[in-house]
Amino acid sequence: MASSAVQPTPTPPPPAPLPVLQAAGRTIFGGLLWGGVLLIVLALWLGYKTAEGRMPVLPWVVGVLGAAALALMLWHALRDSAARRDSPCLAAGRCCW
């Protein structure tokens, strides 16, 4: 007769400290800004380089990727600022999301 052994529920890891999460958010913001600007500059350069009558598909694709990176950067900044403004945990110095 097989008995079903009760597995103990694992305890969740403790939440990361707020300064660590804020530093990670600033790093993501800076990386998306840097990458978006570089992709748009690359798209402009590719557009000027391939302007000899060919269809400029690659510059448009790279430009759209750069615009998407900038849009994600704005979304991250606005979402983060709204969450920071509405958070009841900041007075306690910890993050609860």
TASULFEN-V812208 format. One record per backbone hydrogen bond with DSSP energy under -0.5 kcal/mol. NH is the residue of the N-H (numbers start at 0). CO is the residue of the C=O. If there is no record, write none. Layout:
BEGIN
NH|CO ; NH|CO
END
This chain:
BEGIN
4|2 ; 6|4 ; 17|92 ; 19|16 ; 20|16 ; 21|17 ; 22|18 ; 23|19 ; 24|20 ; 25|21 ; 26|22 ; 27|23 ; 28|24 ; 29|25 ; 30|26 ; 31|27 ; 32|28 ; 33|29 ; 34|30 ; 35|31 ; 36|32 ; 37|33 ; 38|34 ; 39|35 ; 40|36 ; 41|37 ; 42|38 ; 43|39 ; 44|40 ; 45|41 ; 46|42 ; 47|43 ; 48|44 ; 49|45 ; 50|47 ; 52|50 ; 56|54 ; 59|55 ; 60|56 ; 61|57 ; 62|58 ; 63|59 ; 64|60 ; 65|61 ; 66|62 ; 67|63 ; 68|64 ; 69|65 ; 70|66 ; 71|67 ; 72|68 ; 73|69 ; 74|70 ; 75|71 ; 76|72 ; 77|73 ; 78|74 ; 79|75 ; 80|76 ; 81|77 ; 82|78 ; 83|79 ; 84|80 ; 85|81 ; 86|82 ; 91|88 ; 92|88 ; 92|89 ; 93|88
END
